[in-house]
């Protein structure tokens, strides 16, 4: 079941958080920056993954913390390979591929719950009216609670039904 909630996704009780990034993303803006601040090893491991695996837009990569939190990095944006340059914009096609892969990962890993922001609409530049139907299409059939943080309220725990 998909629930739209308001609050701070970093306060979620969901088992996994999925967010949009670009291959080689510097994690210096938006939710990616907040995740980098909270879990510095996430960014270090992401950089290593990008250097060794060369992911492409549309791919996903999951990271797990010692405390059991799982962060799924959805490559929704075009990569930037020039040092210091900004990642490219997200595309509907990349979001579509990444969400399809996220659905498969959630089933394979047995996720019990999942939280997402307004995917690819901040730095990614997409319109929420295009992205939300893709979330419904690809994740709506999962039999777990899915929390879409449609409004950000720093430091506020969202009401997450089912947890």
C-alpha positions as a Markdown table, in Angstrom:
| # | Residue | x | y | z |
|---|---|---|---|---|
| 1 | Unk | 0.0 | 0.0 | 0.0 |
| 2 | Unk | 1.3 | 3.5 | -0.9 |
| 3 | Unk | 0.9 | 6.2 | 1.7 |
| 4 | Unk | 1.7 | 9.9 | 1.0 |
| 5 | Unk | 3.1 | 11.3 | 4.3 |
| 6 | Unk | 4.6 | 14.5 | 5.6 |
| 7 | Unk | 7.7 | 14.7 | 7.7 |
| 8 | Unk | 11.5 | 14.1 | 7.6 |
| 9 | Unk | 12.4 | 10.9 | 5.7 |
| 10 | Unk | 15.5 | 10.6 | 7.9 |
| 11 | Unk | 13.1 | 9.9 | 10.8 |
| 12 | Unk | 11.3 | 7.0 | 8.9 |
| 13 | Unk | 10.9 | 3.7 | 10.6 |
| 14 | Unk | 10.8 | 2.0 | 7.2 |
| 15 | Unk | 13.3 | -0.7 | 6.6 |
| 16 | Unk | 14.7 | 0.9 | 3.5 |
| 17 | Unk | 15.0 | 4.4 | 2.0 |
| 18 | Unk | 15.2 | 4.8 | -1.7 |
| 19 | Unk | 16.3 | 8.1 | -3.3 |
| 20 | Unk | 17.4 | 9.4 | -6.7 |
| 21 | Unk | 21.0 | 10.2 | -7.6 |
| 22 | Unk | 23.3 | 10.2 | -10.6 |
| 23 | Unk | 26.2 | 7.8 | -11.2 |
| 24 | Unk | 29.2 | 9.6 | -9.7 |
| 25 | Unk | 26.9 | 11.9 | -7.8 |
| 26 | Unk | 28.8 | 14.1 | -5.3 |
| 27 | Unk | 25.9 | 13.8 | -2.7 |
| 28 | Unk | 26.1 | 17.6 | -2.1 |
| 29 | Unk | 22.5 | 18.6 | -2.5 |
| 30 | Unk | 19.0 | 17.7 | -1.2 |
| 31 | Unk | 18.4 | 14.3 | 0.4 |
| 32 | Unk | 21.6 | 12.8 | -0.9 |
| 33 | Unk | 23.5 | 15.5 | 1.1 |
| 34 | Unk | 21.5 | 14.7 | 4.3 |
| 35 | Unk | 22.1 | 11.0 | 3.8 |
| 36 | Unk | 25.8 | 11.7 | 3.4 |
| 37 | Unk | 25.9 | 13.7 | 6.6 |
| 38 | Unk | 24.0 | 11.0 | 8.5 |
| 39 | Unk | 26.0 | 8.0 | 7.1 |
| 40 | Unk | 29.4 | 9.1 | 5.8 |
| 41 | Unk | 30.3 | 5.5 | 4.9 |
| 42 | Unk | 27.4 | 5.5 | 2.4 |
| 43 | Unk | 29.0 | 8.1 | 0.2 |
| 44 | Unk | 32.5 | 6.5 | 0.5 |
| 45 | Unk | 31.1 | 3.2 | -0.5 |
| 46 | Unk | 29.0 | 4.8 | -3.3 |
| 47 | Unk | 32.1 | 6.4 | -4.8 |
| 48 | Unk | 33.9 | 3.1 | -4.7 |
| 49 | Unk | 31.0 | 1.3 | -6.4 |
| 50 | Unk | 30.9 | 4.0 | -9.1 |
| 51 | Unk | 34.6 | 3.7 | -9.7 |
| 52 | Unk | 34.6 | -0.1 | -9.9 |
| 53 | Unk | 31.2 | -0.9 | -11.5 |
| 54 | Unk | 30.6 | 2.2 | -13.7 |
| 55 | Unk | 26.8 | 2.2 | -13.2 |
| 56 | Unk | 24.5 | 3.9 | -15.7 |
| 57 | Unk | 21.4 | 5.9 | -15.4 |
| 58 | Unk | 18.5 | 3.6 | -14.6 |
| 59 | Unk | 20.6 | 1.3 | -12.5 |
| 60 | Unk | 20.3 | 0.9 | -8.7 |
| 61 | Unk | 22.7 | 0.2 | -5.9 |
| 62 | Unk | 21.9 | -0.8 | -2.3 |
| 63 | Unk | 23.9 | 0.1 | 0.8 |
| 64 | Unk | 23.4 | -1.3 | 4.3 |
| 65 | Unk | 24.5 | 0.2 | 7.5 |
| 66 | Unk | 25.7 | -1.6 | 10.6 |
| 67 | Unk | 22.4 | -0.7 | 12.3 |
| 68 | Unk | 20.4 | -2.4 | 9.6 |
| 69 | Unk | 19.3 | 0.6 | 7.6 |
| 70 | Unk | 19.2 | 0.1 | 3.9 |
| 71 | Unk | 19.6 | 2.9 | 1.4 |
| 72 | Unk | 18.7 | 2.2 | -2.2 |
| 73 | Unk | 20.4 | 4.6 | -4.6 |
| 74 | Unk | 18.2 | 4.9 | -7.8 |
| 75 | Unk | 20.3 | 6.3 | -10.7 |
| 76 | Unk | 17.5 | 8.6 | -12.0 |
| 77 | Unk | 19.8 | 11.3 | -13.4 |
| 78 | Unk | 22.4 | 11.4 | -16.1 |
| 79 | Unk | 26.0 | 11.0 | -14.8 |
| 80 | Unk | 28.6 | 13.7 | -14.7 |
| 81 | Unk | 32.1 | 12.4 | -15.2 |
| 82 | Unk | 33.9 | 15.8 | -15.1 |
| 83 | Unk | 35.3 | 16.5 | -11.7 |
| 84 | Unk | 33.4 | 19.2 | -10.0 |
| 85 | Unk | 30.5 | 19.4 | -12.5 |
| 86 | Unk | 26.9 | 18.8 | -11.6 |
| 87 | Unk | 25.0 | 15.7 | -12.4 |
| 88 | Unk | 22.5 | 15.9 | -15.3 |
| 89 | Unk | 18.8 | 16.0 | -15.0 |
| 90 | Unk | 16.6 | 13.0 | -14.4 |
| 91 | Unk | 14.5 | 11.5 | -17.1 |
| 92 | Unk | 11.2 | 9.6 | -17.0 |
| 93 | Unk | 12.9 | 6.7 | -18.7 |
| 94 | Unk | 15.6 | 6.5 | -16.0 |
| 95 | Unk | 13.0 | 6.7 | -13.2 |
| 96 | Unk | 11.0 | 4.0 | -14.9 |
| 97 | Unk | 14.0 | 1.6 | -15.2 |
| 98 | Unk | 15.1 | 2.3 | -11.6 |
| 99 | Unk | 11.7 | 1.8 | -10.1 |
| 100 | Unk | 11.3 | -1.5 | -12.0 |
| 101 | Unk | 14.6 | -2.6 | -10.5 |
| 102 | Unk | 13.6 | -1.4 | -7.1 |
| 103 | Unk | 10.4 | -3.5 | -7.2 |
| 104 | Unk | 12.5 | -6.6 | -8.0 |
| 105 | Unk | 15.0 | -5.8 | -5.3 |
| 106 | Unk | 12.3 | -5.3 | -2.7 |
| 107 | Unk | 10.9 | -8.7 | -3.5 |
| 108 | Unk | 14.3 | -10.4 | -3.6 |
| 109 | Unk | 15.5 | -8.8 | -0.3 |
| 110 | Unk | 12.1 | -9.3 | 1.4 |
| 111 | Unk | 11.7 | -5.6 | 2.4 |
| 112 | Unk | 9.1 | -5.1 | 5.0 |
| 113 | Unk | 8.6 | -1.4 | 4.3 |
| 114 | Unk | 10.1 | 1.3 | 2.0 |
| 115 | Unk | 10.3 | 5.1 | 2.1 |
| 116 | Unk | 10.9 | 7.5 | -0.8 |
| 117 | Unk | 11.0 | 11.2 | -1.3 |
| 118 | Unk | 9.4 | 13.1 | -4.2 |
| 119 | Unk | 11.7 | 11.2 | -6.4 |
| 120 | Unk | 13.6 | 13.0 | -9.1 |
| 121 | Unk | 11.7 | 16.3 | -8.7 |
| 122 | Unk | 14.3 | 18.4 | -6.8 |
| 123 | Unk | 17.7 | 18.3 | -8.3 |
| 124 | Unk | 16.4 | 15.9 | -10.9 |
| 125 | Unk | 14.0 | 18.5 | -12.3 |
| 126 | Unk | 11.1 | 16.3 | -13.1 |
| 127 | Unk | 7.4 | 17.1 | -12.5 |
| 128 | Unk | 5.8 | 15.2 | -9.6 |
| 129 | Unk | 2.7 | 14.7 | -11.8 |
| 130 | Unk | 4.9 | 12.5 | -14.1 |
| 131 | Unk | 6.8 | 10.7 | -11.3 |
| 132 | Unk | 4.1 | 9.7 | -8.8 |
| 133 | Unk | 2.1 | 7.6 | -11.4 |
| 134 | Unk | 5.4 | 5.6 | -12.1 |
| 135 | Unk | 5.8 | 5.0 | -8.3 |
| 136 | Unk | 2.2 | 3.7 | -8.2 |
| 137 | Unk | 2.7 | 1.6 | -11.3 |
| 138 | Unk | 5.9 | -0.1 | -10.2 |
| 139 | Unk | 5.6 | -0.3 | -6.5 |
| 140 | Unk | 1.9 | -0.4 | -5.9 |
| 141 | Unk | 1.7 | -4.2 | -6.3 |
| 142 | Unk | 4.2 | -4.8 | -3.5 |
| 143 | Unk | 2.5 | -6.1 | -0.4 |
| 144 | Unk | 4.4 | -3.8 | 2.0 |
| 145 | Unk | 3.8 | -0.3 | 3.3 |
| 146 | Unk | 5.5 | 2.3 | 1.0 |
| 147 | Unk | 5.8 | 5.8 | 2.4 |
| 148 | Unk | 6.1 | 8.6 | -0.1 |
| 149 | Unk | 7.3 | 11.8 | 1.7 |
| 150 | Unk | 5.5 | 14.3 | -0.4 |
| 151 | Unk | 6.1 | 17.2 | 2.0 |
| 152 | Unk | 9.3 | 17.7 | 3.9 |
| 153 | Unk | 9.2 | 18.9 | 7.5 |
| 154 | Unk | 12.7 | 18.9 | 9.1 |
| 155 | Unk | 13.0 | 16.8 | 12.2 |
| 156 | Unk | 9.3 | 15.7 | 12.2 |
| 157 | Unk | 8.4 | 12.0 | 12.4 |
| 158 | Unk | 5.7 | 11.2 | 9.9 |
| 159 | Unk | 2.6 | 9.2 | 10.7 |
| 160 | Unk | 3.5 | 5.9 | 8.9 |
| 161 | Unk | 0.5 | 3.7 | 9.0 |
| 162 | Unk | 1.2 | 0.0 | 9.3 |
| 163 | Unk | 4.5 | 0.4 | 11.3 |
